[in-house]
Amino acid sequence: MTSAMNGFPRPSDHTSRVYVLTGAASGIGRRTAELLAAEGAQLLLADISPGVEDVARGLGAISVLGDLTLSENCEKCADTAMQAYGRIDGAVVAAGVVNSRSIADTAEQDFRRVMDINLIAPFLMTKALIPHLRDREAGAAFVYIGSKDAFDVVPGLVAYSISKAALVQLSKTVAIEEGKHGIRANIIHPDVVIEGSGLWTPELRRNRAEKHGVGSDQLADHYRARNALGISLTTDDMAYAASFLLSARARAISGTVLTVDGGYGPAFPR
């Protein structure tokens, strides 16, 4: 993947590369799939939502529909990708869920559900894919979609923020343990992305609007105003970051947290 003119890796060239993407039916996962497909990648898209099948058809990709908190479905993703493409070069682990409750108000089953989806499922997918990613000629990479809430303690998001904090450690552990096999691992920390997201249910909108003391129709303005650049974050922003971290241009980047939040000071890595 180099330019014949100067020897540098071409930007965003994923031609012939094969990636597994979770949470690909909507939001960041879907937009990242669309970008990687446009950049020449071959994809396996996974989600519990049937919408993933339509997304895959539209991109000429293959899909696995199922609950990724079950190890057999993660193994199915790996096996299906290998059968279809003969190789796997990386993954974007984007599936997630939010539970907007305080510690006192979070039921045990709800806490376990968030941890299952946001942490156990990424662990199981990582474990299923590692044997196929080791010693890829051009290197392999995991990109996890975390959250600025892993660093910014937010009242009322206990299960979510804990799960995303643990996901940071998963990413770093993969970087350390699997680096000798040529596998990189990094995590992206967005701030709120409302556009195109499947997470933003009416209940979550009401909850966050009440927490911030604004109307539901003012949430986007609130989140835009709190970052240094004063911008609304989009799924495109996250897709561009994921594409870069998967690319040859990021060959020396592993074990890092990439904040894509417009400059939100309370969540800077430190």
Residue, then its C-alpha position, 0 to 999 in steps of 0.5 A: m500500500t505505497s505510492a509508486m511516486n514517493g514510497f509513502p503509504r497512500p492515505s486511507d488505502h484499504t484495498s484488499r484488506v479485510y475487516v470485521l466491524t461490530g455495531a455496524a447496523s447504525g451510528i459509528g459502526r455503520r459509517t465506518a463500514e461505509l468509509l472503509a468500503a469506499e476505501g477498498a476494504q472487504l468487510l464482515l459486518a456484525d450486529i444484533s439488529p437485522g438492519v445490519e443485513d441491509v447495510a451489508r447488501g448495500l456495501g457488497a459486504i457479508s454479515v453475521l446477525g446475532d448476539l455478540t455477548l455469546s462466544e459462538n457468534c463471535e467465532k462465527c464472525a471469524d469463521t465466516a470472514m475466513q471462509a469468504y475472504g481467506r484472511i482478516d486484517g483487523a476489526v472495529v469494535a463499535a457495538g455498545v449500549v448506554n444505561s443512564r442510571s446512578i449507582a443507587d438506581t442501577a439494578e444488578q441485571d441492568f449493570r450486567r447487561v451493559m458490561d456484557i455488551n460493552l466489555i464482554a462482547p469486545f473481549l470475546m470478539t478479540k479472542a475469536l479474531i486474534p488467531h487470524l490476525r497474528d503475523r499478517e504481512a502488513g500488520a493487523a489492528f484492533v480499533y475499539i470505540g470507547s467514550k470520553d466517559a471513561f475518563d470523565v466521571v459523569p453522574g448517572l452513567v455508572a455502568y456505561s462509564i465503568s464499562k468504557a474504562a475497562l475497555v481502555q485496559l482491554s485495548k492496552t492489554v491487547a497492544i502489549e500481549e499481541g505486539k510481538h505478533g504484529i497486532r496493534a490495538n487502539i481506542i477512540h474516545p468520542d464525546v457525544v455523537i447524536e447524528g445517526s446514533g442508535l443509542w439516543t433513545p427518547e429516554l436517554r434524551r430526556n435523561r441527559a436533557e434533565k441532567h444538563g438543565v436544557g430542553s431535549d431539542q437543545l442537547a446538540d447545542h449544549y454538547r457543541a458549546r462545551n468543547a474547545l472547537g465549538i463543533s458538533l461531532t459526527t459519525d464521519d469524524m469517528a470513521y476517519a479516525a478509525s480508518f487512520l488507526l487501521s491504516a499503514r500510516a499508523r503502523a507505529i501507533s499502539g496502546t493509545v487513546l485517541t480523543v475525538d471530542g472537539g477538545y473536551g478538557p475534563a476527558f483529556p487522557r492524563 
